[in-house]
Amino acid sequence: MTRRDFLKRLAGSMALAGMPFVQTSCTAKKRQPNIIYILADDLGYGDISALNPDSRLKTSHIDRLANEGVSFTDTHSGSAVCTPTRYGVLTGRYAWRTRLKEHVLWSYDPALIDTDRMTVASLLQAQGYRTGCIGKWHLGWDWSYKNETDHIIDFEKPISNGPTAVGFDHFFGILASLDIPPYVYVENGRITATPDRHTENTDPQGFWRNGLTGADFEHEQVLPTFTQKATEFIEHHADQPFFLYFPLPAPHTPILPLDEYQGKSGTNAYGDFVLQVDNVVGRILDTLDRLDLTENTMVIFTSDNGCSPRADFPALEAKGHDPSYIYRGHKADIFEGGHRIPFIVRWPALVPAGRACSSTLCLTDLMATCAEMLQVELPANAAEDSFSFLSLLLEPGSDEAIRPHTIHHSVNGSFAIRQDKWKLNCCPGSGGWSHPKPGSQGIIGLPPFQLYDLENDPQETHNLYEQRPEIVKAMTLALLTVIENGRSTPGPEQPNDPADSWPQVDDIKSVFRSL
């Protein structure tokens, strides 16, 4: 099927679904579906009962999404930690192309997204959508300071270069993770209440760092507050196309399930918190049902990376539950458990229900998908690593490969590349927090790279680096090409943001020369 035939079919299907058309400056287009993107925080692939038959957690509302939509079983976050993944979701570009070559942003780091860069929000905003972000931002913004040297924030002055500067009409949320201060709500650039105290919780699971806290801020109530704000956004924009980006602060630390969820999972506090997240999804679905918006709303549910060790893996294992399912590793790692995440899409008007799709996706793929749905041509300097999965949604039984390769990234900046069944980890260990850790005794004597056949070895236990040097060499060359071209999609080369040094890439080049 040609692209033109495909778009004709898409337009015809939407017309049959009763979706009205509106005239734009270029072509006649339908009133587009609403889009809700729910991004859980540190939720493992194996935490979803629809994806993990051995899960001890019954995620009934997320399972409903899976039963009424399509579950993608080979989807990956852009990184094994949160800030870079969030950058990729909104820009369609791998975050390691920016100044952020490893780790995440912290309390006083400036904005990571350039205000002149196209985002999913600005793309949709230009097409008549009302755009909202409610929840955890963690992409930096610029505070106003009384004393910049000592990071003394002037809370009476607005922030700049936040969500409303990159395409969002409305923002209500927090700076970063719920364990990173200052703990204040920000709405459209201004805090909602001046800090009146320092708070600290040193419980291993309820942990958050000591910091200034707004007068209206209670850690336990942040998730319920965001849920209420999200339902209000939907209600307020029910009569027009809207995009709601809903990045949750949970089940990331602090792990603080409300009283009504404590003990509900039969595992531990993390399992209880996952069920509270599942209820948040249920609240969103119920709101759509009540407003008669279900049919023409695309709901996407996913996670920013794998589950964190803060979930207490030994306690969960004792109850028979593994948040990483069959996959090795967890949050921060280059192994599959670090970045293979749930990805479920429901759009009743056009997406056949109850399917599973094994095509490889990355969370950078949202922008290209929205652009194809809107029939908008992306500029050369946007969405450099985004591939549309729209055809996978609309074609029953389709498992075609839409990506020639996918690049993975760990907390310490280690790379991996995935092509078909092959995965090349460009480091000797985990690149993260699981054994063997970077710089530990455990990596001494290991091969510099790891090559795995995920079709036959999804647990990444048999390193074929020495047995298949031709595959290692070809995949390393492909990775270096993607890095140096500034894009993985077709198009003119684009610059990566400058950095003083990029030791991980230098190491890859050194190994490549030795092959």
C-alpha positions in Angstrom: 0.0 0.0 0.0 1.4 3.4 -1.0 1.5 6.3 1.5 -1.1 8.1 -0.6 -3.5 5.1 -0.6 -2.9 4.7 3.2 -3.8 8.3 3.9 -6.9 8.0 1.7 -8.0 5.0 3.7 -7.3 6.8 6.9 -9.4 9.8 5.9 -12.2 7.5 4.7 -12.2 5.6 7.9 -12.4 8.7 9.9 -15.3 10.0 7.8 -17.2 6.7 8.4 -16.5 7.1 12.1 -18.5 10.3 12.0 -15.5 12.6 12.5 -16.2 16.1 11.0 -13.7 17.8 8.7 -12.4 21.3 9.1 -10.6 23.4 6.5 -7.0 24.4 7.2 -4.7 26.6 5.2 -3.4 23.7 3.2 -5.9 20.9 2.9 -9.2 19.7 4.2 -8.7 17.7 7.3 -10.9 16.1 9.8 -11.4 17.2 13.4 -8.6 15.2 14.9 -9.0 12.7 17.7 -8.2 13.8 21.3 -4.9 12.4 22.5 -4.1 11.5 26.1 -0.6 10.3 26.8 -0.2 8.8 30.3 3.5 8.4 31.3 4.0 6.4 34.5 7.2 6.8 36.4 9.5 3.8 37.1 6.8 1.3 36.2 8.1 -2.1 35.0 6.9 -4.1 32.0 6.1 -7.0 34.3 3.9 -4.9 36.6 1.0 -5.0 34.0 -1.1 -8.1 34.4 -2.2 -7.9 30.7 1.5 -8.2 29.7 2.8 -10.5 32.4 0.8 -13.7 33.1 2.8 -14.2 36.3 2.1 -10.7 37.6 0.9 -10.6 41.2 -0.6 -7.2 40.6 -4.1 -7.1 39.0 -4.0 -3.9 37.0 -7.6 -4.0 35.9 -7.9 -0.6 34.3 -4.7 -0.8 32.3 -5.8 -4.3 31.3 -9.0 -2.7 30.0 -7.0 -0.5 27.8 -5.1 -3.5 26.5 -8.3 -5.4 25.9 -9.9 -2.5 24.0 -6.7 -1.5 22.1 -3.3 -2.8 21.0 -0.4 -3.8 23.3 3.1 -3.3 21.9 5.3 -5.9 23.4 8.7 -4.6 22.2 8.6 -0.9 23.1 11.5 1.0 24.6 12.0 4.2 26.4 14.6 6.5 24.9 16.8 6.0 28.0 16.8 3.9 31.1 16.2 7.0 33.2 13.6 9.7 33.1 14.8 13.1 31.9 16.2 11.9 28.6 13.1 9.7 28.0 10.8 12.7 28.5 12.9 14.8 26.1 12.5 12.1 23.5 8.8 11.8 24.0 8.1 15.4 23.4 10.8 16.2 20.7 11.1 12.9 18.8 14.9 13.2 19.2 17.3 11.1 21.3 18.3 13.2 24.4 21.9 12.1 24.1 22.1 14.5 21.1 21.7 17.3 23.6 24.1 18.5 26.4 22.6 15.7 28.6 25.0 12.9 27.8 24.3 10.9 31.0 22.2 11.0 34.2 19.2 13.4 34.7 18.5 17.0 35.5 18.3 18.3 39.1 16.7 21.1 41.0 18.4 24.1 39.4 19.3 22.9 36.0 18.1 25.1 33.1 15.6 24.0 30.4 16.7 21.1 28.2 14.3 21.8 25.4 15.2 24.8 23.2 12.2 27.0 22.8 12.7 27.1 19.0 12.6 23.3 18.7 9.3 21.7 17.6 7.6 19.5 20.1 4.6 17.2 19.9 2.7 20.0 21.8 3.7 22.8 19.5 2.9 20.6 16.4 -0.6 19.8 17.7 -1.1 23.4 19.0 -0.5 24.7 15.4 -3.2 22.3 14.2 -5.8 23.7 16.5 -5.4 21.4 19.5 -5.6 22.7 23.1 -2.5 21.3 24.8 -2.0 20.6 28.4 0.7 19.1 30.6 -0.3 18.0 34.1 2.2 16.2 36.3 6.0 15.8 36.6 8.0 17.8 34.1 11.7 17.0 34.8 13.0 18.7 31.7 14.4 21.8 33.5 13.2 25.4 33.5 14.7 28.7 34.5 14.0 29.9 38.0 14.1 33.6 39.0 16.8 34.0 41.7 17.4 36.4 44.5 20.9 35.0 44.7 21.9 32.8 41.7 25.2 31.8 43.2 23.6 30.2 46.2 20.4 29.1 44.2 18.1 31.2 46.4 14.9 31.2 44.4 12.6 34.2 44.2 9.3 32.4 44.4 7.4 35.6 43.9 8.6 35.8 40.3 7.6 33.5 37.4 9.7 30.7 36.0 10.7 30.9 32.3 11.4 28.4 29.5 9.0 25.9 31.0 6.2 23.8 29.5 4.2 26.8 28.2 7.3 28.0 26.3 7.4 24.8 24.2 3.8 24.4 23.0 1.6 23.8 26.1 -1.3 26.1 26.6 -1.7 25.0 30.2 0.6 23.5 32.8 0.0 22.4 36.3 2.7 20.3 37.9 6.1 19.9 39.6 9.6 20.5 38.6 11.0 17.0 38.7 10.6 13.7 40.6 8.7 13.8 43.9 11.9 13.3 45.8 13.7 16.3 44.3 13.1 19.8 45.9 11.8 22.4 45.9 8.4 20.9 46.5 6.0 23.4 45.0 3.2 23.3 42.4 3.7 25.5 39.4 0.7 26.6 37.3 1.4 28.4 34.0 4.8 29.7 35.2 4.0 30.7 38.8 4.0 28.7 42.0 0.7 28.3 43.7 1.9 28.7 47.3 5.1 30.1 48.8 7.2 27.5 50.7 6.6 27.7 54.4 8.8 24.8 55.7 11.4 22.2 54.9 10.3 18.6 54.7 12.3 15.3 54.8 11.3 11.7 54.9 14.1 9.1 55.3 12.0 6.0 55.0 13.7 3.8 52.3 10.5 3.6 50.2 8.8 6.8 51.3 12.1 8.6 50.8 12.4 12.2 49.5 15.2 14.7 49.9 15.1 17.5 52.4 13.9 20.7 50.8 11.6 23.8 50.7 8.0 22.9 50.5 5.0 24.9 49.4 2.2 25.7 51.9 -0.3 23.8 49.8 2.0 20.8 49.1 1.7 17.3 50.7 3.6 14.5 49.1 0.9 11.9 49.6 -1.7 14.1 47.8 0.3 14.9 44.7 -0.9 12.0 42.6 -4.6 12.6 43.6 -4.2 16.3 42.9 -2.8 15.6 39.4 -5.6 13.2 38.7 -8.2 15.7 39.6 -6.5 18.4 37.5 -6.3 16.0 34.5 -10.0 15.2 34.7 -10.8 18.9 34.9 -8.7 19.6 31.8 -10.6 16.9 29.8 -14.0 18.3 31.0 -13.0 21.9 30.1 -11.9 20.9 26.6 -14.5 18.3 25.8 -15.9 20.3 22.9 -12.6 20.7 21.0 -9.6 18.6 20.0 -7.1 18.4 22.9 -3.8 16.8 23.8 -3.2 16.0 27.4 0.3 15.0 28.3 -0.1 13.4 31.7 3.3 12.4 33.2 2.6 10.8 36.6 5.0 11.0 39.6 4.3 7.4 40.5 5.2 4.7 41.3 8.6 6.4 41.6 9.8 7.3 45.1 8.5 8.4 47.4 6.3 5.3 47.4 3.3 6.6 49.2 0.1 4.6 48.5 -3.0 6.2 50.1 -4.6 4.4 53.0 -7.2 2.7 50.8 -4.5 1.0 48.8 -2.2 -0.1 51.6 -2.1 -3.9 51.6 -4.3 -4.2 48.6 -1.8 -5.8 46.3 -0.7 -8.5 48.6 2.9 -7.7 47.8 4.5 -4.6 49.3 4.1 -0.8 49.3 5.4 -0.6 45.7 2.7 -3.1 44.6 0.1 -1.1 46.4 1.3 2.1 44.7 1.1 0.5 41.3 -2.6 -0.3 42.0 -3.1 3.4 42.8 -1.6 4.2 39.5 -3.9 1.8 37.8 -6.9 3.5 39.5 -5.6 6.9 38.1 -5.9 5.3 34.6 -9.4 4.2 35.5 -10.4 7.7 36.5 -9.3 9.0 33.1 -11.2 6.2 31.3 -14.3 6.9 33.4 -14.1 10.6 32.6 -14.0 9.9 28.8 -17.0 7.5 29.1 -19.0 10.1 31.1 -18.3 12.8 28.5 -18.9 10.5 25.5 -15.3 11.0 24.4 -14.2 7.4 24.4 -14.7 6.6 20.7 -12.6 9.5 19.3 -9.8 9.7 21.9 -6.5 8.0 21.5 -5.2 7.0 24.9 -1.6 5.9 25.2 -0.3 4.4 28.4 3.4 3.7 29.0 6.3 4.2 31.4 9.5 6.3 31.3 11.9 3.4 32.1 12.0 0.2 34.0 11.3 -0.4 37.7 13.7 1.1 40.3 15.4 -1.0 42.9 13.6 1.2 45.4 10.6 -1.0 44.8 12.4 -3.6 47.0 13.0 -6.5 44.5 13.7 -9.1 47.2 10.4 -8.4 49.0 8.5 -8.6 45.6 10.4 -11.8 44.6 9.3 -13.4 47.9 5.7 -12.7 46.8 6.4 -14.2 43.4 6.4 -10.9 41.5 9.1 -9.5 39.1 8.6 -6.0 37.7 11.0 -6.7 34.9 9.1 -9.9 33.9 11.6 -12.2 32.1 14.1 -9.4 31.3 17.5 -8.8 32.8 18.1 -5.7 34.8 16.1 -2.7 35.9 15.9 1.1 35.8 19.2 2.7 34.8 20.6 -0.4 33.0 21.4 -1.0 29.3 19.8 -4.4 29.8 16.2 -4.9 28.6 14.8 -4.4 32.1 16.1 -0.8 32.0 14.2 0.4 29.0 11.6 -2.2 27.7 8.3 -0.8 28.9 4.6 -1.3 28.5 3.0 0.6 25.6 -0.7 0.3 25.1 -2.8 2.3 22.7 -6.6 2.5 22.5 -8.5 4.4 19.9 -11.9 2.7 19.5 -12.9 4.7 16.3 -10.1 3.2 14.3 -7.9 0.8 16.2 -9.0 -2.9 16.3 -9.3 -4.1 19.9 -7.5 -6.8 21.7 -4.4 -7.1 19.7 -0.7 -7.5 20.5 2.0 -6.2 18.2 5.6 -7.3 18.3 7.1 -4.5 16.2 9.9 -2.6 17.9 8.9 1.0 18.9 10.6 3.7 20.8 9.0 6.5 22.9 10.5 9.0 20.4 8.0 7.8 17.9 5.0 9.9 19.1 5.8 13.0 17.0 6.1 11.2 13.6 2.9 9.3 14.4 1.0 12.5 15.1 2.4 14.2 12.1 1.3 11.4 9.8 -2.1 11.4 11.4 -2.4 15.1 10.8 -0.8 14.8 7.3 1.8 17.4 8.4 5.3 17.3 6.9 7.9 17.6 9.5 10.8 20.0 9.0 14.3 18.6 8.6 15.4 19.8 12.1 12.6 18.2 14.0 11.8 14.6 15.1 15.1 13.3 13.9 14.6 10.0 15.6 10.9 9.5 15.3 9.1 6.9 13.2 5.4 6.7 12.7 3.6 3.7 14.0 0.2 4.8 12.7 0.1 1.9 10.2 0.6 -0.6 13.0 -2.5 0.8 14.8 -4.8 0.7 11.7 -3.7 -2.5 10.0 -5.1 -5.6 11.9 -2.3 -8.1 12.4 0.4 -5.9 11.1 3.9 -6.5 12.7 5.9 -4.7 10.0 9.3 -3.2 11.1 8.9 0.6 11.1 12.4 1.2 12.6 15.7 0.2 10.9 17.3 0.2 14.3 16.7 1.6 17.8 19.3 3.1 20.1 19.2 2.5 23.8 21.0 4.5 26.5 21.8 3.9 30.2 22.2 6.2 33.1 26.0 6.5 32.7 25.7 7.2 29.0 26.4 3.7 27.7 24.9 2.9 24.3 23.2 -0.1 22.7 21.8 -0.7 19.3 18.9 -3.0 18.4 18.4 -4.4 14.8 15.8 -7.1 14.3 16.6 -9.8 16.8 20.2 -8.6 17.5 21.1 -6.3 20.3 24.6 -4.9 20.8 25.4 -3.4 24.3 28.4 -1.2 23.9 29.8 -1.7 27.4 31.0 -4.7 29.4 28.4 -4.5 32.1 25.0 -3.1 33.0 25.9 0.6 32.3 23.7 1.2 35.3 22.9 0.0 38.8 22.7 -3.8 38.5 25.6 -6.2 38.5 28.1 -5.9 36.9 28.2 -2.2 37.6 30.4 0.3 35.7 33.8 0.5 37.3 33.3 -2.5 39.5 35.4 -5.6 39.9 32.7 -7.6 38.1 33.5 -6.1 34.7 37.2 -6.9 34.8 38.1 -9.3 32.0 34.7 -9.1 30.3 34.5 -8.4 26.5 34.2 -4.7 25.8 30.8 -5.2 24.1 27.9 -7.7 24.5 25.9 -9.2 21.6 22.7 -10.9 22.3 20.1 -12.8 20.1 16.9 -11.6 21.8 14.8 -14.0 19.8 16.5 -16.9 21.4 18.0 -15.3 24.5 15.6 -12.5 25.8 17.3 -12.7 29.2 20.7 -11.6 27.7 22.6 -14.4 29.2 24.8 -15.6 26.3 27.2 -13.0 24.9 27.9 -13.8 21.3 30.4 -11.0 20.9 33.4 -13.3 20.1 31.3 -15.8 18.0 29.7 -13.2 15.6 32.3 -10.4 14.9 30.7 -9.6 11.6 27.5 -8.7 13.2 29.3 -6.7 15.9 31.2 -4.7 13.3 28.1 -4.0 11.2 26.0 -2.9 14.1 28.8 -0.7 15.6 29.1 1.0 12.2 25.4 1.6 12.1 25.4 3.1 15.6 28.3 5.4 14.8 26.5 6.5 11.6 23.3 7.3 13.5 25.3 9.3 16.1 27.3 11.3 13.6 24.5 12.0 11.2 22.5 13.7 13.9 19.4 11.7 13.0 18.2 8.1 12.5 15.4 9.0 10.1 15.9 9.8 6.4 16.9 13.4 5.7 19.8 15.9 5.7 22.3 15.5 8.5 21.7 17.5 11.6 24.1 18.7 14.3 24.3 17.1 17.7 24.5 19.7 20.5 28.1 20.4 21.4 29.8 18.8 24.4 33.3 19.2 25.8 33.8 15.5 25.5 31.8 12.3 24.7 33.9 9.5 26.2 31.3 6.8 25.5 31.4 7.5 21.7 35.2 7.7 21.8 35.2 4.3 23.4 32.9 2.8 20.8 35.2 4.2 18.0 38.2 2.6 19.7 36.5 -0.8 19.9 35.4 -0.5 16.2 38.9 0.2 15.1 40.0 -3.0 16.8 37.4 -5.2 15.2 
